[in-house]
């Protein structure tokens, strides 16, 4: 069974083809600048030669059609026929309160996704575009939507409600939704497996750290609290996003500057975070290099990121009452050994002890705390595509006649 996994943006998409008989990736890639004359395409078959092309693709459907041609081409292909693709799994950012788990896509589901566009105006429209494109290019093949928000629908009201008029929640659906749920679910399940703890008894804090970052408190295997809110802007300091900020700052800026609310939104989402503080880059690697060279603002950005990390880990440890593991994942979490060490060494109050040698790891599963540490600290590389493919496989396998 081959599952095609699609993660669509407004002018780009990432994709993977997975053989679910052994849960192995067989091809993957990226298409950027869709709709422009110089669209960039990357196609990488496992064990084969990586292909890079610059070409004109009018829309997502045309770009996907080209990828499908490469998958079955006599020279570049990894499957014999498009009929080998059993299903398509889509990363969909916002399911709101309507979807607590992954679902088979039909016209009713698409209609609900369109209703949710005001909650995720930058993400849901391209997600819908990707679904419709796959329906066009692979007619009759089932499509499954896997939601970033679904994992967090188990949060109790005290975690997801904001202290605003309750009517805002009832009528406008203003609440914490949380994101990166597929990643938090994957790494928590894998960590429980590694440690030999039953998932329904497993308490952990998952730290998904990349250009977008969120921390989640997981209680008995389910999301209990998370740092991102109604939008992905709340919470941790990120590459270009501010994370937590006093809402009064928006009114202050509107009154004292020439910035409109739209301008402020752009600044908070695209010009803040590590980039905003350091003035160097949104990339953690660039910021660390600059800090090592004596750049004061770059070091300040790292200090703020560490401070915010400690704040969330400490709060979630108290909320959970018992913590079996703290798990780092994502580009920074998996590869940032120095940053992990800085954070973990500040957690001694919780009885946590870092194993410096074990922490010298990048992109691999590892327990990086000492044997006598009160709480295990782990690195678990995330694999959202595999989690999406698993949900897709399971839903399609349960369909009548399958």
C-alpha positions in Angstrom: 0.0 0.0 0.0 1.5 3.3 -1.1 0.3 6.6 0.6 1.1 10.0 -0.9 1.4 12.6 1.8 0.9 16.3 0.9 1.6 19.4 2.9 0.3 22.4 0.9 1.3 26.1 1.3 -0.1 29.0 -0.7 2.6 28.8 -3.4 4.5 25.6 -2.5 4.1 22.1 -1.2 6.1 19.3 0.4 5.3 15.7 -0.4 6.3 12.1 0.4 5.4 8.8 -1.0 5.5 6.0 1.6 5.3 2.3 1.3 3.1 1.4 4.2 3.9 -2.3 4.0 7.1 -1.4 5.8 6.4 2.3 6.6 9.4 3.4 4.5 9.7 6.6 2.5 10.3 5.8 -1.2 10.3 9.4 -2.6 10.0 12.9 -1.3 10.5 16.5 -2.4 9.3 20.1 -2.6 7.8 22.4 -5.2 8.1 26.2 -4.6 7.0 29.3 -6.4 4.0 27.7 -8.0 2.3 29.9 -10.6 5.6 31.7 -11.5 7.8 31.2 -14.5 10.7 29.9 -12.4 9.0 27.4 -10.1 11.5 25.2 -8.4 10.9 21.4 -8.1 12.8 18.9 -6.1 12.3 15.2 -6.5 14.3 12.7 -4.5 13.7 8.9 -4.9 15.2 6.9 -2.1 18.3 5.2 -3.6 18.1 7.2 -6.8 19.4 10.5 -8.1 18.0 13.7 -6.7 16.3 15.8 -9.4 16.1 19.6 -9.4 14.1 21.4 -12.1 13.1 25.0 -12.8 9.9 25.1 -14.8 6.6 26.9 -15.2 3.6 25.3 -13.4 0.4 27.2 -13.5 -1.1 25.9 -10.3 -1.0 23.2 -7.6 -2.8 20.6 -9.8 -0.2 21.1 -12.6 2.7 20.8 -10.1 1.2 17.7 -8.5 0.6 16.1 -12.0 4.3 16.6 -12.8 5.4 14.9 -9.6 3.1 12.0 -10.3 4.7 11.7 -13.8 8.1 11.5 -12.1 6.9 8.8 -9.7 6.0 6.4 -12.6 8.6 7.5 -15.2 10.7 4.7 -16.6 14.0 6.4 -15.4 12.9 8.2 -12.3 9.9 6.3 -11.1 9.5 4.3 -7.9 6.1 2.7 -8.6 4.8 0.9 -11.7 1.5 2.8 -12.0 -0.4 5.5 -10.4 -2.9 2.8 -9.5 -0.4 1.7 -6.9 -1.2 4.9 -4.9 -3.9 3.7 -2.5 -4.7 6.9 -0.7 -3.6 10.5 -0.2 -3.0 12.0 3.3 -3.2 15.8 3.7 -1.8 17.9 6.5 -4.6 20.4 7.4 -3.7 23.1 9.9 -7.1 24.0 11.4 -10.0 21.6 12.2 -11.4 23.9 15.0 -13.8 22.0 17.3 -15.4 20.1 14.4 -12.6 17.5 14.0 -11.1 15.6 16.9 -9.4 13.1 14.7 -8.4 12.5 11.1 -11.2 12.0 8.6 -12.0 10.8 5.1 -12.5 13.8 2.9 -15.8 14.4 1.2 -17.7 17.5 0.1 -19.1 18.0 3.6 -15.6 18.0 5.1 -14.4 20.5 2.5 -17.3 22.7 3.3 -16.3 22.7 7.0 -12.7 23.5 6.1 -13.9 26.5 4.2 -16.0 27.6 7.2 -12.8 27.4 9.3 -10.8 29.7 7.0 -11.3 32.8 9.3 -9.4 30.8 12.0 -6.5 29.9 9.7 -6.6 32.3 6.7 -3.0 31.7 5.7 -3.2 27.9 6.0 -6.6 26.4 5.3 -7.1 27.8 1.8 -3.9 26.1 0.4 -4.8 22.9 2.3 -8.1 22.9 0.5 -6.4 23.7 -2.8 -4.2 20.6 -2.3 -7.1 18.4 -1.6 -9.0 19.5 -4.7 -5.8 19.2 -6.8 -5.3 15.6 -5.7 -9.0 14.8 -6.4 -8.4 16.1 -9.9 -5.1 14.4 -10.6 -6.0 11.0 -8.9 -9.8 10.7 -9.3 -11.4 8.0 -7.2 -8.4 7.7 -4.8 -9.5 8.4 -1.2 -8.2 11.6 0.5 -7.7 11.8 4.3 -7.4 15.1 6.3 -5.0 15.0 9.3 -5.4 18.1 11.5 -2.7 19.9 13.4 -5.3 20.8 16.0 -6.9 17.4 16.4 -4.5 16.1 19.1 -5.2 19.1 21.3 -9.0 18.6 21.4 -8.5 16.6 24.6 -7.5 19.8 26.5 -9.8 20.6 29.4 -11.6 24.0 29.5 -9.2 25.4 32.0 -6.4 24.9 29.4 -8.2 26.1 26.3 -10.4 29.0 27.6 -9.2 32.6 27.6 -10.4 34.9 30.3 -12.5 37.0 28.0 -16.3 37.3 27.8 -17.7 33.8 27.5 -19.8 34.9 24.5 -16.6 35.3 22.5 -16.1 31.6 22.9 -19.7 30.6 22.3 -20.4 32.8 19.3 -16.9 33.5 17.8 -15.1 30.3 18.9 -12.3 32.3 20.5 -10.2 29.8 22.4 -6.9 28.0 22.5 -6.6 25.4 19.7 -2.9 24.5 19.6 -0.9 23.3 16.6 1.9 20.9 15.7 -0.4 18.2 17.1 0.7 15.5 14.7 4.3 16.0 15.8 3.5 16.1 19.5 1.4 12.9 19.1 4.2 11.1 17.1 7.1 11.9 19.5 5.1 11.2 22.7 3.9 7.8 21.4 7.5 7.0 20.3 9.0 8.1 23.6 6.5 6.0 25.6 7.4 3.0 23.4 11.2 3.6 24.0 10.7 3.9 27.7 8.3 0.9 28.0 5.5 3.0 29.6 1.9 2.4 28.6 0.7 5.4 26.7 -2.4 5.9 28.8 -0.1 6.3 31.9 2.6 8.4 30.2 3.1 12.0 31.3 5.5 14.1 29.3 6.4 17.6 28.0 7.1 17.7 24.3 9.2 20.6 23.0 8.7 21.0 19.2 11.3 23.6 18.3 11.9 24.8 14.8 11.1 27.9 12.8 7.7 27.5 14.4 7.8 26.2 18.0 5.3 24.9 20.6 5.5 23.0 23.9 2.8 20.6 25.0 1.9 19.1 28.4 0.7 15.5 27.7 -1.2 13.7 30.5 -1.9 10.0 30.3 -1.0 10.1 26.6 -3.4 13.0 25.8 -2.8 16.7 25.2 -3.5 18.6 28.4 -2.1 22.1 27.7 -0.1 23.6 24.8 1.7 26.9 24.2 0.2 27.9 20.8 -3.3 29.4 21.0 -6.1 30.4 18.7 -3.4 31.0 16.1 0.2 29.8 15.8 1.4 33.2 17.0 1.0 32.6 20.7 3.5 30.9 23.0 7.2 30.3 22.4 9.6 32.7 20.8 10.0 31.4 17.2 12.0 32.2 14.1 10.0 35.2 13.0 7.0 35.0 15.4 6.9 37.0 18.6 5.2 34.4 20.7 3.5 35.7 23.9 3.0 39.4 24.0 0.9 41.9 26.0 -2.3 42.4 23.8 -2.1 46.1 24.9 1.0 46.5 22.7 -1.2 46.4 19.7 -3.3 49.3 20.8 -0.2 51.2 21.9 1.4 50.7 18.4 -1.8 51.7 16.6 -2.0 54.9 18.7 1.7 55.9 18.5 2.9 54.7 15.1 1.8 54.7 11.5 1.3 50.9 11.6 -2.1 49.5 10.8 -3.5 46.4 12.4 -2.5 44.5 9.3 1.0 46.0 9.5 1.4 44.9 13.1 0.2 41.4 12.3 2.9 41.1 9.6 5.6 42.4 12.0 4.5 40.0 14.8 4.4 37.0 12.4 7.3 37.7 10.0 9.7 40.2 11.5 9.8 39.2 15.2 11.1 36.3 17.2 14.8 35.4 16.8 15.0 37.6 13.8 13.4 40.6 15.5 15.6 40.4 18.6 18.9 39.5 17.0 18.6 41.5 13.8 20.7 38.7 12.2 18.5 35.9 11.1 15.5 33.7 11.9 17.7 30.7 11.6 19.0 29.4 15.0 22.3 28.3 13.4 23.0 31.8 12.2 22.0 33.3 15.5 24.3 31.0 17.4 27.3 31.7 15.2 26.7 35.5 15.6 26.4 35.1 19.4 29.7 33.1 19.4 31.3 36.0 17.5 30.2 38.5 20.2 27.0 39.8 18.8 25.2 41.0 21.9 21.7 41.0 20.3 22.1 37.5 19.0 23.1 36.3 22.5 20.1 38.2 23.9 17.8 36.3 21.4 19.2 33.0 22.7 18.7 34.1 26.3 15.1 35.0 25.6 14.5 31.7 23.9 16.0 29.8 26.8 14.0 31.8 29.3 10.7 31.2 27.5 11.5 27.4 27.3 12.2 27.2 31.0 9.0 29.1 31.8 6.8 26.6 29.8 8.6 23.5 31.0 8.4 24.6 34.6 4.7 25.5 34.4 3.8 22.3 32.6 5.7 20.2 35.2 3.6 21.7 37.9 0.4 21.2 35.9 1.1 17.5 35.2 2.2 16.7 38.8 4.4 13.8 37.5 6.6 14.0 34.5 8.1 10.8 33.0 10.0 12.6 30.2 10.9 15.9 28.5 11.2 15.4 24.8 13.0 17.7 22.3 12.1 17.5 18.6 12.0 19.7 15.5 15.0 21.3 13.8 16.3 23.0 16.9 15.2 20.4 19.3 16.8 17.5 17.4 20.0 19.3 16.3 20.7 22.0 18.9 22.9 20.2 21.4 24.3 23.4 22.9 20.9 24.9 23.3 19.5 21.7 24.8 22.3 21.7 27.3 21.7 25.3 28.3 18.0 24.6 29.0 18.4 21.2 30.7 21.2 22.3 33.0 18.8 25.0 34.3 16.3 22.3 35.3 18.3 20.9 38.2 15.6 22.1 40.6 13.4 19.3 39.1 16.1 16.8 39.8 17.1 16.6 36.2 20.7 15.8 35.2 22.2 16.1 31.7 24.5 13.5 30.3 26.8 15.7 28.3 28.2 12.9 26.2 24.8 11.5 25.4 23.6 15.0 24.5 26.2 15.2 21.7 23.7 13.9 19.1 22.0 15.4 16.1 18.8 14.0 14.5 18.8 10.7 16.3 16.8 9.1 19.1 18.6 9.4 22.4 18.1 9.6 26.1 20.3 12.6 27.1 19.8 12.6 30.9 21.8 10.6 33.3 20.6 7.2 34.7 19.8 8.9 38.1 18.0 11.9 36.6 14.6 12.3 38.2 13.0 12.9 34.8 14.2 11.4 31.5 15.2 13.9 28.9 15.0 12.6 25.3 15.6 13.6 21.7 13.0 12.0 19.4 13.1 13.1 15.7 9.6 13.9 14.6 8.0 12.3 11.5 4.7 14.0 10.8 4.5 12.5 7.3 4.6 9.0 8.7 2.0 9.8 11.3 -0.2 11.3 8.5 0.4 8.2 6.4 -0.5 5.9 9.3 -3.8 7.6 9.9 -4.6 7.6 6.2 -3.8 3.9 5.9 -6.0 3.0 8.9 -9.0 5.1 7.7 -8.8 3.8 4.2 -8.3 0.1 5.3 -11.6 0.4 7.3 -13.6 1.5 4.3 -16.2 -1.0 3.0 -14.8 -3.3 0.4 -11.1 -2.7 1.4 
